[in-house]
Structure formats: structure tokens, C-alpha cells
């Protein structure tokens, strides 16, 4: 039995937290448990305060003590409790109890749910603002399997009480959205900030699962977080599931390759393979602690002022098929990307870029919004343990291969450029493939759209087959010219 909205009062486009909680409470079919660890029972409190909670709340609990929590949900081998595995144990355990203790024959129309969070708020020294995992496992039909929404948040407020209140509001938004906005996941994600602002918290990961979300692409949901300004960076793995950047990058050596990857070409992969080889050869870099990131900026996904979601998924599909972790960010400037990485690691980092990108890196116009201009940007960029691996480009007019040795920057930037080059911060990728330097993504894309032949040879092995099989980038068999 799917949820019916008949009989519900009309609510404004952005309902209050009290009205959301009350609407849930007045629905006689919704029934579940609240398990909250780390910041108090703020979500459950909102439901109690709104009234009529006895028909909704089966149980509300907080297992603060680790030993007591372990007795309920089991021990964590790594002794960490603010984690996604812990949250999933909580959700699963509470749903199992509901199913075990309540008879389906007696309650044939009940829609069970378990809501849980495990969080840590700001520490006493106010150096770490805190973060947490929040999730809900729920039914939309008693004869269907359970759906699940899991998200990760980072607090921005500097007061523990305010963080607790923010968590309580987010919890109500999540439960309300799960039951009343599930048919439009984009609106559901946007509703997480109802009665909140992005000055209060950041949501940097979300995953949907279950029968009602079978056709939801979690990578697209990540993109919604960026579009809505809920975070500055999202990441997903080769399997298409979203990853928590902090978890993937923590204490790692990071090598990042920025590009449009529209589509990914032989040049992109040669840049990746050659720079990775050089990066791993560094004394300070351990392969087992190295994370390679293919990064795309949000501006790279924008066409005519709008983000083309189909185009985004096409790029993601190819990079995932190559077994890569992909990061989408709002950082147009490299120094901001490096600053972001530095939140999670102090280990050596590397940026891989083409010669043209290196020229742009030294252009002052990109730093006019900084009070210290390009010097401030470069201070933030190269203050870290960072190297820039530069892939040459072919100047067709002079037939020269442009490397860091003969690359021309603005005259005012020559000494600055020379300083970083001489100090080993800028490194040539010498072992490059001259036969592929004139391959460009834009040329390949145009050939695909026009039905021309020959573009297949410009792509890594297997990529052209994927494009054809899945009709990516507007490919059409009927359009191919004979």
C-alpha cells in the first residue's frame, strides 16, 4: 500500500519543521524507531514536540556508552563509531527488531522505518567542528523491500548546541522527504536544507538504495549536492557509488588529473600513466598510500549556463569503466583544490596538467579576486608538498614540442615561473607519446556527433565500444557515414 496524501492539509512550499513532523505523526501507517548517538535525541525531540507522536515513535534511544553500544550493535574492529558501517548496523538492527516484535498480521498496513545518526559535534578546543552519518531505512509499501538513504555531513557552526539543533532539523527533513518526496529524488535532496542554510552544515555524500530508487544514479545525486551549493566536492568510485572524500583521501599521497574527459582520450591516459609512474618514484610516496583522482570542475560541465546531466553521466560512465575514482568540484582555481586536499592529508601531492594549463596557471587575471593576487594564490598552492607534472603540447605552427623548458609565460611572470621551475616544483613528463599529441576531445566529440569515422583510434582500448553500446555523447549508428 503506497502512501496516500489524501486528507493531508496543504502545506507551503517550504513547510516548518513542526508541520513536517506533525504530518508524519498524523499518518497512521508510518511507524518506526529513532537511534541517535553523539549529539542527543534532537530529531526525535522534534517529533515529540509537534504532538501526536505516540502513533509514530515505537522507540527512541541513545547508546552513548561504547560498551553499551557494542552490546546492542556489535563491536567495531577499528574502534571507530562515527562511520558508515556503524550507521548501517544501527539501521539494520532496529528494523530487524521492528519486524521481530510487531506482527504483520496485526499491522498489515504499517510502513516501518528506522532512523539513525552517529555524529561527533565540535570538540572542546574548537579545532575540529565535527561530522556525522545520518540515514533512514523505510518502506513505502508493506509488501515491498526496504529503501535506504544515507548521507554524510560536516558541521560548520562553532557551538555544540547549535550543531545539535541543526542535526535535529536535518533529521526531520530526511524522514519527511523519504516518505513524501521519494518520487523526485532531486527535490528530496534539495529539501534537506529546508529551514537550514549552507552556513550551518555541508552534505558531501549521499547514496540511495532500494526498490523505489532502482533507477536513481547516485552519481547524479552527488551532482545535485554540488548544484545546490551543499558541498564543494563529491566523489564516486568505479562501481558508480558515491564515496566520502575525507575517507578516501585521509593521510594519502594524492595525484590529481583535471580535464573535461569529453570523452577521455589516449592523451588523458598517457598523462595519467606517465605522471603516476613519476609520482610513485618519489621517495616520499608509497604506492599503497596513493590515491589517484580524475577531477572535473563544475564549470567544465556547464553548457549554455546549465549543467548537462546526460553529458555528465556519459563522462562518468567512461571514467568508471576505466576503474577510476572521479571527483567533481566547484574549484576553478588549482590552489583551492590543493587547499581542499590539505584538509585531509599532509602527504605529498601532485597535479598533472598540460602545457597550456600551466600557462593559464601563471596568468594574473585568474587571481584578481584575491587581495594578494597571484602571489597569494601561489603561496597557498606551493606551500604544500606539491609537484606539478606537465605534459608537453605540440605547437603545430612551429612544429615544436612545448615543455617547461621553452614554455612562454607573461614577461611579468618569468622570474616567478623560473623560481618554481628551478626549485623542482614544476616537472616535465619527458616520456610522452608524440604520435598522440594532436588528439583533442573536442575533435573526437565533433566526429561522433557528425557520424564521421576514425575517432575510435583516438580513444583508450574498449572506450569506443562502450560509447557505441551505450549510445554515449549522441552516438547513433544510423548517423555513421559510409
C-alpha positions in Angstrom: 0.0 0.0 0.0 1.7 3.2 -1.2 1.4 6.3 0.9 -1.7 8.4 0.1 -1.6 12.1 0.5 -5.4 12.3 0.7 -6.7 14.1 3.8 -3.4 15.8 4.4 -3.5 19.5 4.9 -2.0 21.7 2.2 1.5 22.8 3.3 3.5 25.7 2.0 6.4 25.0 -0.4 8.8 25.2 2.5 6.9 23.8 5.5 8.2 24.4 9.0 9.9 21.6 10.9 6.9 21.4 13.3 4.5 20.9 10.4 6.7 18.3 8.7 6.9 16.3 12.0 3.2 16.7 12.6 2.3 15.4 9.1 4.4 12.3 9.7 2.8 11.8 13.2 -0.7 12.1 11.8 -0.1 9.5 9.2 -1.4 6.3 11.0 0.7 4.0 8.8 4.2 5.4 9.4 5.8 3.8 12.4 9.4 3.4 13.4 12.4 3.9 15.7 15.0 6.6 16.4 18.5 5.7 17.4 20.8 8.7 17.8 24.4 8.6 19.0 26.6 11.6 19.7 24.5 14.7 19.8 21.4 13.9 21.8 17.9 12.9 20.6 17.4 16.1 18.6 15.4 14.5 15.7 13.1 12.5 18.0 12.5 15.6 20.1 11.1 17.5 17.1 8.5 14.7 16.7 7.6 14.6 20.4 7.2 18.4 20.4 4.9 18.5 17.4 2.3 16.3 19.1 0.6 13.0 18.2 4.0 11.2 18.3 2.6 8.1 20.1 1.4 6.7 16.7 4.8 7.2 15.0 7.5 6.6 17.5 8.0 2.9 18.5 11.2 3.7 20.4 13.7 6.5 20.8 17.2 5.7 22.2 20.7 6.9 22.6 23.5 4.4 23.3 26.3 6.9 24.2 28.5 4.5 26.2 30.7 2.5 23.8 30.4 -0.8 25.8 26.6 -0.4 25.9 26.5 0.5 22.2 28.7 -2.5 21.4 26.3 -4.8 23.3 23.5 -3.6 21.1 25.1 -3.2 17.6 28.3 -5.2 17.9 31.9 -4.1 18.2 33.8 -2.1 15.6 37.2 -3.6 14.8 38.8 -0.2 14.1 37.2 1.2 17.3 35.6 4.0 15.3 32.0 4.7 15.8 31.2 7.7 13.6 31.3 5.7 10.4 29.0 4.5 7.6 29.3 0.8 8.7 28.2 1.7 12.2 25.2 3.6 10.9 24.2 0.7 8.7 24.4 -1.7 11.6 22.1 0.6 13.6 19.6 0.8 10.8 19.6 -2.9 10.2 19.4 -3.9 13.8 16.4 -1.6 14.6 14.5 -2.7 11.5 15.0 -6.4 12.5 13.7 -5.6 15.9 10.6 -4.0 14.4 9.9 -7.0 12.2 10.5 -9.4 15.1 8.4 -7.7 17.7 5.4 -6.5 15.7 3.0 -8.9 13.9 2.4 -8.1 10.3 -1.0 -9.8 10.6 -1.9 -7.4 13.4 -0.4 -4.4 11.5 -0.9 -5.2 7.8 -0.7 -1.5 6.6 2.2 -0.3 8.8 5.1 1.2 7.0 8.1 0.6 9.2 11.2 2.8 9.3 14.4 3.1 11.3 16.1 6.5 11.5 19.7 6.7 12.9 22.6 9.0 13.2 26.1 8.7 14.7 27.8 12.0 15.0 30.5 13.9 16.8 30.0 17.6 17.5 32.6 20.3 17.9 35.4 19.5 20.3 36.3 21.5 23.4 39.2 23.2 21.8 37.0 24.1 18.8 39.7 22.8 16.4 37.5 20.1 14.9 34.0 21.2 14.1 32.6 17.7 13.9 30.8 15.5 11.4 28.4 12.6 11.2 26.4 9.9 9.4 22.7 10.1 9.1 20.3 7.6 7.5 16.9 6.1 7.2 15.7 2.7 6.1 12.0 2.7 5.3 9.1 1.1 3.5 6.7 2.8 1.1 4.6 -0.4 0.7 4.3 -3.1 3.4 4.7 -5.8 0.7 7.9 -4.2 -0.8 11.5 -4.3 0.4 13.1 -1.5 2.3 14.6 1.6 0.8 17.5 3.4 2.2 19.0 6.9 2.2 22.4 7.5 3.8 24.3 10.8 3.9 27.4 12.3 5.5 27.5 15.8 7.0 30.2 18.2 8.2 29.2 20.8 10.8 30.1 24.4 10.1 28.8 26.1 13.3 31.1 26.6 16.2 28.6 25.9 19.0 27.7 22.3 20.1 24.1 23.3 21.0 23.5 24.9 17.6 25.0 21.8 15.9 22.6 19.6 17.8 19.6 21.7 16.7 20.9 21.7 13.1 21.1 17.9 13.2 17.6 17.6 14.5 16.2 19.8 11.7 18.1 17.7 9.1 16.7 14.5 10.6 13.1 15.7 10.2 13.8 16.9 6.6 15.3 13.4 5.8 12.3 11.5 7.2 9.8 13.8 5.7 11.5 13.6 2.3 11.8 9.8 2.4 8.0 9.5 2.7 6.7 12.4 0.8 9.3 13.4 -1.8 10.6 10.0 -2.8 9.2 10.2 -6.3 11.5 13.1 -7.1 15.0 12.4 -5.6 16.3 15.8 -6.8 13.6 17.7 -4.8 14.2 15.3 -1.9 17.9 16.2 -1.8 17.1 19.9 -2.1 14.7 19.7 0.8 17.5 18.7 3.2 18.2 22.4 3.6 14.6 23.4 4.4 14.8 25.7 7.4 18.6 25.5 7.2 21.5 27.2 5.3 24.8 26.1 3.9 26.4 28.2 6.6 25.3 25.6 9.1 26.3 22.3 7.6 27.8 20.7 4.5 26.5 17.4 3.0 29.3 15.9 1.0 28.0 12.4 0.3 24.7 10.7 -0.3 23.5 7.2 -1.5 20.1 6.0 -2.4 19.2 2.3 -2.4 16.1 0.0 -2.6 13.2 -0.8 -4.9 11.9 2.8 -5.2 15.3 4.0 -6.1 16.3 1.3 -8.6 16.6 3.8 -11.4 18.4 6.5 -9.4 22.0 7.1 -10.4 23.9 8.0 -7.3 26.5 9.9 -9.3 23.7 12.3 -10.4 22.6 12.7 -6.8 26.2 13.7 -6.0 25.9 16.3 -8.7 22.8 17.7 -7.1 24.7 18.3 -3.9 27.2 20.5 -5.9 24.5 22.3 -7.9 22.6 23.1 -4.7 25.7 24.5 -3.0 25.6 21.9 -0.3 29.3 21.0 -0.8 32.4 21.9 -2.9 33.5 18.4 -3.9 31.9 15.0 -4.4 33.5 11.7 -5.3 32.3 8.4 -6.8 34.1 5.1 -7.4 34.3 2.7 -10.4 31.1 1.0 -9.3 29.2 4.3 -9.6 28.5 4.5 -5.8 29.3 7.8 -4.1 32.4 7.9 -1.8 33.2 10.1 1.1 36.2 12.3 0.0 37.6 12.6 3.6 37.6 8.8 3.9 39.3 8.2 0.6 41.9 11.0 0.9 42.8 10.7 4.6 46.6 10.7 5.0 47.1 9.7 1.4 49.5 10.8 -1.3 47.2 12.4 -3.9 47.8 12.7 -7.6 45.0 14.7 -9.4 44.4 14.9 -13.1 42.0 17.7 -14.2 40.2 17.5 -17.5 36.9 17.7 -19.4 37.2 14.0 -20.4 34.6 14.6 -23.0 35.4 11.9 -23.9 38.5 10.5 -22.2 41.3 10.2 -24.8 44.6 8.4 -25.3 46.3 11.6 -24.3 44.5 11.7 -21.0 45.5 8.2 -20.2 49.1 8.7 -21.3 49.3 11.8 -19.0 47.8 9.6 -16.2 50.1 6.7 -16.7 53.4 8.6 -17.1 52.7 11.1 -14.2 51.7 8.3 -11.9 54.9 6.4 -12.7 56.9 9.6 -11.9 54.9 10.3 -8.7 55.3 6.8 -7.4 59.1 7.1 -8.0 59.3 9.9 -5.4 60.9 8.9 -2.1 58.1 10.4 -0.1 55.4 8.4 -2.0 54.2 4.9 -1.1 52.0 3.2 -3.7 49.8 1.6 -1.0 49.0 5.0 0.3 48.5 6.7 -3.0 45.1 7.9 -4.4 44.7 9.0 -8.0 41.8 11.3 -8.8 40.3 12.2 -12.1 38.8 15.7 -11.4 36.2 17.6 -13.4 35.2 21.2 -12.4 31.6 22.1 -12.3 32.3 24.9 -14.9 33.5 22.1 -17.2 30.0 20.5 -17.0 28.2 23.8 -17.8 26.8 24.4 -21.3 24.8 27.5 -22.1 24.5 28.3 -18.4 23.2 24.9 -17.5 24.7 21.6 -16.4 24.0 18.9 -19.0 23.3 15.9 -16.8 23.3 13.4 -19.6 26.7 14.6 -20.7 28.0 14.4 -17.2 26.8 10.8 -16.9 28.4 9.9 -20.2 31.8 11.2 -19.0 31.4 9.4 -15.7 30.4 6.1 -17.4 33.7 6.1 -19.3 36.0 7.0 -16.4 34.3 4.4 -14.2 34.7 1.8 -16.9 38.5 2.5 -16.7 38.4 1.8 -13.0 39.0 5.4 -11.9 37.8 7.4 -8.9 36.2 10.6 -10.1 35.8 13.8 -8.3 33.6 16.7 -9.3 34.4 20.1 -7.6 33.4 23.7 -7.7 37.1 24.7 -7.6 38.0 26.6 -10.7 41.5 27.6 -9.4 44.0 24.9 -8.6 45.1 26.4 -5.3 41.6 25.9 -3.9 41.7 22.2 -5.0 45.0 21.8 -3.2 43.7 23.6 -0.1 40.8 21.1 -0.1 43.1 18.1 -0.3 45.1 19.6 2.5 42.2 19.3 4.9 42.7 15.5 4.8 46.4 14.9 4.2 49.8 16.4 4.8 51.5 13.9 2.5 53.0 14.8 -0.9 50.5 15.8 -3.6 50.8 16.0 -7.4 48.9 17.8 -10.1 49.0 16.6 -13.7 48.3 19.1 -16.4 49.1 20.0 -20.0 51.4 22.8 -21.0 48.5 25.1 -22.0 47.0 24.7 -18.5 50.4 25.6 -17.0 50.5 28.8 -19.0 47.0 29.7 -17.6 48.2 28.9 -14.1 50.6 31.8 -14.4 48.1 34.3 -15.8 47.3 37.1 -13.3 43.7 37.7 -14.4 42.6 34.5 -12.7 43.6 35.9 -9.3 42.2 39.4 -9.3 39.7 38.5 -6.6 42.5 37.8 -4.1 43.9 40.7 -2.2 47.4 39.3 -2.6 46.8 38.4 -6.3 48.9 35.6 -7.9 51.4 35.7 -5.1 48.8 34.8 -2.5 47.5 32.0 -4.8 50.9 30.5 -5.3 51.7 30.8 -1.6 48.7 28.6 -0.9 49.4 26.3 -3.8 53.1 25.6 -3.3 53.3 26.0 0.4 52.2 22.4 0.5 54.4 19.5 -0.5 53.3 19.7 -4.1 54.7 19.0 -7.6 53.1 19.8 -10.9 53.7 17.2 -13.6 53.5 18.9 -17.0 52.6 17.1 -20.2 54.0 18.8 -23.4 51.9 20.1 -26.2 52.6 20.3 -29.9 52.8 23.8 -31.4 51.7 23.0 -35.0 52.8 26.3 -36.4 56.4 26.0 -35.3 56.3 22.2 -35.1 57.8 22.5 -31.6 57.1 20.4 -28.5 56.4 22.9 -25.7 57.8 21.7 -22.4 58.6 23.6 -19.1 62.0 24.5 -20.6 60.7 26.5 -23.6 57.2 27.4 -22.3 56.4 31.1 -22.6 54.6 32.9 -19.8 53.8 36.6 -19.4 57.1 38.7 -19.0 56.0 39.8 -15.5 55.7 36.1 -14.5 59.1 35.0 -15.9 61.0 35.2 -12.6 58.2 33.6 -10.6 58.0 30.8 -13.1 61.8 30.3 -13.1 61.7 30.2 -9.3 59.3 27.3 -9.1 60.9 25.5 -12.0 64.4 25.7 -10.5 63.1 24.5 -7.2 61.7 21.3 -8.7 58.0 22.2 -8.2 57.4 22.0 -12.0 58.4 18.8 -13.6 58.4 17.7 -17.2 56.8 14.5 -18.4 59.6 13.6 -20.8 58.5 10.0 -21.7 55.4 11.1 -23.8 53.9 9.7 -26.9 54.5 12.1 -29.8 52.0 10.2 -32.0 49.0 11.2 -30.0 49.7 14.8 -29.0 47.4 16.2 -31.7 44.4 14.3 -30.3 41.7 16.6 -28.7 38.4 15.7 -27.0 36.5 18.4 -28.9 37.6 16.9 -32.2 36.5 13.4 -31.2 33.2 14.7 -29.9 32.5 16.6 -33.2 33.3 13.4 -35.2 30.9 11.3 -33.1 28.1 13.9 -33.5 28.7 14.2 -37.2 28.8 10.4 -37.8 32.4 10.5 -39.0 34.8 7.6 -38.9 38.2 7.3 -37.4 37.6 8.6 -33.9 37.8 5.1 -32.4 41.6 5.0 -32.8 42.0 8.1 -30.6 40.5 6.6 -27.5 41.8 4.1 -24.9 41.1 0.4 -25.6 37.5 -0.5 -25.1 36.2 3.1 -24.8 34.8 3.3 -28.3 32.9 0.0 -27.7 31.3 1.5 -24.6 30.3 4.7 -26.4 28.6 2.7 -29.2 26.9 0.1 -26.9 25.5 2.7 -24.5 24.9 5.5 -27.2 27.1 8.0 -25.3 27.8 11.6 -26.4 25.0 11.5 -29.0 26.4 8.5 -30.9 24.0 7.0 -33.4 24.6 4.0 -35.7 22.2 5.5 -38.3 24.3 8.7 -38.5 27.6 7.0 -39.3 28.8 7.8 -42.8 29.8 5.0 -45.1 
